[in-house]
Structure formats: C-alpha cells, structure tokens
Amino acid sequence: MITSIQVTNSQHSAFELGRKQWAILKDIEQRYKTMDVSSFLHNSSIFDNEWDIKGRYKIKFEDYLPAPEHKPLRLLLQVATYEMIHTLHLSVSTVYTYLINFLVEFVPILIVRGVLIAPPNEPFSSFSLLENHEITNHVQLALVKRKTIPVAALSFMSKLSALPQQELKSLIGLPPAPWLAEGVSVQKWSEQQREIAGIEVENKFYPPLPFETVSKIVNHSLPILGSHEALGGFTAAIRKARNANSVNDASKALSVAKECAPVRDYALKHSDVFDKMIPIEIKSRDTHKNGKVHPFKYLTVSWTNDTLRLAQSACAWIILLTTGLRNVDMRNLRVGCCQPSKKHKDIYWLVSDVKKTKNRIVLPVGKTTYQAVKLLEQLRYDDNTFLLTELKKPNTYNAPVSRRKFDRDELGKMKDSNTLNKLLKCLSKHYGFELNTTLDEEATAHCVRATLAGYIAEHSHVAILLLKRLFGHTNALMPDEYIRRNPLVIKKRDEMLKETHGAMAKDLAKAIVNQEVSGRYSVSLEKGAEVLKNEINEEFKLANKSLTEMDMLQTMEERLTQLLLDDIEDSETYALITPLGVVCMRPTADGTDSPCSAHLNHSKRQDSKLSRAITDALMTLPNPSQCVGISCPTALLGKKWSRKLLETFDFYIKYRAGINPNFDVDEEASAFVKMYAEPLKKIYSGERNHGYFDVR
C-alpha cells in the first residue's frame, strides 16, 4: 500500500521537512521500481544506472549525477521520463532527445544551485528555486557562444510542468517557464530569443546531384540488379554454411562460412557474374590431415563483404532515386514492403512509415525498384524484418557491453544515418567517380530528395530520360501514378503551381490598375477596380490618413492581387494563357459550352448519343488550343501577355500596305485587323504612331 504524504507547511523544521520529502521519495521509488518498462527499455528496472533504450540509445546516469546526494534528482528524472512516455504519450525517441539534452544543459546548473540535491533525510530545494530570468540568461549565453538554443532541454522542463502526478509535483515544484510568462510555446519563445540576439536560423540546404553523377549511378547500378539470382544464391549459400557450422562463436561461424568450400564453389560457378562486379579473390593456405599437408583454396572475407555491400549500395541508390525517401525511412523499410499492383501491370506499391510525419505512405514504383527491393530481401544473413541490414558486422554477432540479447526485430538493423551514407559511397568508390553535389559537396541520402525534386521542376530531356530508365521505358502508366501519389512530387508541383498562380495574379492586377487590359471582359474588371478604389478612399478617410496617388495605386494592386489569387487558387477562375495571347478568365462554375470547346463538345454529344439537356448539366472545360481570341466574352487582352496579337496585327497591316504581296490572305487580314484594332489600340497606342490603329 502506498502512503500519501504531503509537505504542507514550509515552516516545519529542516529535519521534519527533509524527513517528509524523503518519505515521499521512498514511496515513489517503491511504486515505480516494479513498473513494466519493456515498452521503451531493455532494462529490468527503471532505476538502473545505465538505460539501454530501444532504438539504440544509451544513457549512463552516473556520467551526469555520480554522487549519492544526487539521488533525488536522478530518481525523479527517471520517473518523469517514464510518465512522459506513458501519460503524456510522447514517443521514445522524442523523450530521449529531451532527456539527454536536459542532462547536458541544465543538470550542472541544478547541481550548483542544489535543486533536488541532498544527502538522505536532509531537505532539498525544488525547481521553484529557479527564476525565469535565469533560464533566459542561460539561453542568451548559449546563443552568444554556440549560436543555438537548447530547445529540447527546454521542452523537457516544460513537460515536467505538464505531469499530472501530485506526488511528483510536490517534490519537483514549479519549474521556471519564461515562455508561459510571454503566453507562447517553447518553440515560439526560442524564436523570439533568437530575434533579440540578432541571430537568424539557417535551414540546412541539401544541394542536388548533377545529372552526370546520377547517370553514372544508374548505369552502374542496373547491371548489378540484373545479377540478382547469382547474388541471392550466394548469400543463401553463406547462410546455409553458417547454420551448419559447429563453431560456438557466432561471429567466427560467419567468417568460417564465408571461407568454406561450398561458398567458394558457388562463387566460382558464377564467376562470369561476380568478376564483372569485383574480380573474385582466391587465397590458399595449408591444412593438415592424416599427417599430410593439403593446400586449401578459399574466398577472402573482404571480397565477400565488398561484393555484397556493392550490391546493397546499388539497390539503395535505385530505391532512393525513385522514391525520394529520407535516410531514416529508407533504413526502416521492412521485408515485404513492395508488392505488385493487382490492377496495373508493371506498377508496384512501396509502403513506408514516415518517421517525421508519423504516417504511412504508399508510393508507386516501377519494376526496377521492385527488383532492387527483392534483391535486398535476399542479401541478408538473418530473418529480421528490416530490408537493409549490416552484412560486415551484423548486430547478432556484436553484442554491446551490457551483453543483452537483441530483440529479433533489431538483428542486423543499420544503426544510424552515417551507416547508410557510407553504404551509398561504396558504388562511387568502386567505379571511380566523385559523389559530389552541384555545389561540390559530398552527397548524402538526403541530397537525393533535392535531386528528384529538381527533375520535376526542370522538365528537361535529360531528366525525363533518366526517369524513364529508372521506371522502365515501356511503362506508360507509371508517370501519372508517380505524380499523383508521391508526396515529394505533389509538394514540388504545388510549389510550382502556387508560384505560377502568384505571378499570374500579380500580372493581372498590375495590368488592371494601370489600365493596360482590353477586351469585353476588361469592362467588368475595370468597374470592379473602380469600386475597390472608392472603398480604399473611404477606409483612409475614416482612419484620418492621407492618400497619395502612388499609395492608391500600390494599395489597389496589392488588394487586387490577393483577390485574384484567391479566385485562382480556390478554382473559381481558370486564368489560362492561350496560344493567341489572351488570358481565359472563364469562371469554373460556368457549365455552358465555351466558344473554344463548343465544336468538340457537340461532336462528343453526337458520338455518345446523349441529349444536350443531360450534357449541359455537366461541367465542360475550355480548350485553349482552339482559342477564338477576342470573340470570346471571357478573353482578356493585356499589354504584357498579348504581344503575339500585336505582332500578328503588324504583319497584316504590312500585308495590306503591299509590303508583303506574296500571300493571298486579303479576307483574313481585313477581318483580323478590324477585329483587333480597337482592343490593341487601348493597350498599345503609346508604342505605335498616331492613327496606326485607325483602320477601315
């Protein structure tokens, strides 16, 4: 039974206060020492000095809190960490980051100030001893010295206040929280401190790989994928030999298996495959049997390791280049993550659990990527669930100091991002080309995301050819599926679309304000601009502010830009530039046939044998390729984008004047000149001689 003890009167004697504090601490220790910590620790007890956290993290508390009088602080930090995971439902990796940073950043301060520090049965101070300004000063000092803010450590302190357990609060007290005094979050407060110190945050930029480098990666990787049968069989032979080996030392058993006769014979049988990758290395040593010396030929372990890692490197490159996965998500791919589509031939679905956003995505990939995944599934010594595994020194045979056994799920897992980056270098190192970015920096897995985004933005012939080769030349469905489903592609396309929409809205607004638009649709836009102008005048009058002509034009342009942008982004207006040099301002809600699509829609109705009453109820899209120009009521001419019409007008004017009599298009010339004279005069009269547009 747990006794509830509260320290209610700070006027107690020091002895009485200390006795009550340690009694509460003892109750907490008794309560939590039998708690099940298997969900995040490999340890048997929460109060072990060394924590072996699942996910490869380790913390030795004695490195930060070595003295006996540090026990209250150490114990409460361990319990608080447990509650952050189980009560506040924070992820293990997040809490680890918070805790380790808190230990480094603030525990030395707590020790100096004597917060939760005391010998047994003596009273100790709580976090309430610290003031907000002390934390602010420490953060400002960190900014000056390191140009960084310990946000993770601050977050741990913030979470201490959020713990609901009263017995913890009675000892921990109220931690300082200058961000709460400002009414903002830790993150926002940290940004404010950076602004006060005048230090800007620079986001890490990952430059892309040049096309030449990507081309070399693809050219060297694809032949290796083509050798998947020989490589898969080779790994299976090693695995079989190791399992049959009677050597007790597991690490030694693997080395012996790599040098055994069956593995050697398999490699020699497929020498035509392996020699193209790395020429087979055979060595000889003397063995003694029945008093006689016999030479024994064996494969070198280094050759085996290098060959299989080269194959892993090629597979990893292909997957990264076709998915844009982050380093951590690549390492967390599981066996069976890629499956063929049941609907479309040559389309495969790759499932990835994204750590950053904590969601699962399903990416469409081509046959090449599927082959890379399947080869990686074969290039493994153990039946763990991770796709990419360590082959040189797998975890199974490299037990840590604690001598604990790894969970089945951890066997062979690549431990960190550097491990994958080193693996990627195997390909370029073997084939002798530089693995540098466009800024001549050493490339990492994350640079591939920037490279893939560049392909989408560039639309260059080189990029298209590379993507076609990666996805398979004959796969016609793949590009559409890839664009529709890959989040990296979607994000890049959205950015490009937003940039295009923004530029279009700004151009339209500027033209309207400067009265550089014409056509039937310009009348309604100019009337709307006049209404807006009156509204702005009223606003300034009510605010008792003066308004110059320049201020008016600038304010109108800003307001119109936002209004037009909202219409375009909300899909209320098409705002398409047509080949004839006009902007189609047709409302998307208009279901009637537009002049540019009327003929095509009529043909479709006849072919489908549907009545017009039915098809009129359906939305019909404009057809910019069949634009009828100024004849359309929603066509908008503008000084910036209608110069093609002006050039055509100039041509017909010269033709009619007899400068170019080689073309017999008199009727077309007259019709065009009469149709466009007035609209063009409105926006281009200042660029031509007086009377130029006054034609009959």
C-alpha angles and dihedrals in degrees: 000000000000118000116218111222124178128192098222105160122051089193092074116116116271090251093052093045092050092047092053094045092052091045089057090045091052092050090051091049092050092048097049103036091081095043116126106251097169092109091072109005135058088206124103094225136035090224097059113130092232120047118206101197120198109253094051099285122138132190126185105196093194088067089066104023108028102151126086091237088061091070098101092053094043094047094047093047090053092049092044090052090052091051093047088059098040103031104028091034096225118161119260093241092050094050091046090054091048093048100045091049091047091051091052098039109036110015092079088054091048091051092051092047092044095238109168089347121127143117117260115299093004118116121258133197123246130224087272087081089074121082128217092243091059091060091045091051091048092051093048090050090051089052092052095046103034104012088231136101121223092234093160092054091048090049090055090053090048092051090052088066091050095058109111098204107114095202089058092047092051090061102030094047122191112326116217113265114179089173091063089053087057092045093238139109125266090255094050092045090051090053089051090052090052090052091049090051091045093237117140122210114239115205115221109259119208111199118212128249116257117251091246091059094046089049090055091048091052094043092053097039101051096061089052090053087051088061093058095123095056093043094047092049091049093055090046090053091053091048092050093048092049093051091050093049117108094208110121096209103084094204091051091046090061093050091048091049091054090055099042124116099249091054091046092049092050091053093048091048089057096037091129088066101039097043089060089058104035120344110252114259115214123182131182134219133175120256126191122225128162090351093304131110116236125184113233121200118208142170115256114247090225091057091051093048094046094048095050093043089051089055091048090050092053092049093047092052093051093050093047094047093052100040108028090221119171120249095256094046090050090054091048096055111124135218108271093026092129122061134169119256114255091210107042130041116234094016118111131184121227117198119209131176104218110217097197097054096026094228137113120246130192113211127194112231136173132247092269092061091045090054090049091053093047092050091051089052088059096044094076135103097202137047095243121138100243120102098213113051137173110260101175098053109001117196092247090073100035107067116187126241091271087062091220120152118249120242113253089248092059100051110124096353116155103249104211147358094268090060091059093043090053090050091053090055091060091079097051093041093053096045094041106240131127116258095208133138128236087272090054092251124137109270125237133186091268091060088068090068090057089046093052091047088052091056090056093048097043100051085191123159090243092054092048092050092050092049091047090053092048094049098035126268095244098049104105095170097052100080093053093046092046094051092045098049113023107098092208091055092044091051093049093047090049090052092050092046092049091049091050092047091049093051092047093049091048093049092049093047093048092049093049094048092048091045091241097137131092141172130083093293092055090070094066092043093052091048089052090049090053091052089050090050091055091048091052090049090053092048092053092046092052090049091048091237128142119238124205124199090252091051090050094051093046094047092047092050092050093048094045092047091055093045093049092044091052090051093049097044092044088054093241094126129033097214094187124165108226129208089256092064100254130115115238106225094178113149111243091225091063105107097181122103113274116221090250094054103031096097094047093046091050090054091048091051091052093047093047092043090224120145121247089241088066100040093047088064090059124082114257122202124220117249107222093187088065096044113160093202120212091003088076114087092219097048114117123198118205135184092237101047106027101068091112088066090049091051091050090048090052090051094053092045089055091045092053090048089058097248092124109028095161094094124069100209100118095137094049091045093052093047093049095046093050093046098050104030097092098039092048093044090058094059105024105034090109091059097053135055120274111279093016093125095040096100134150 
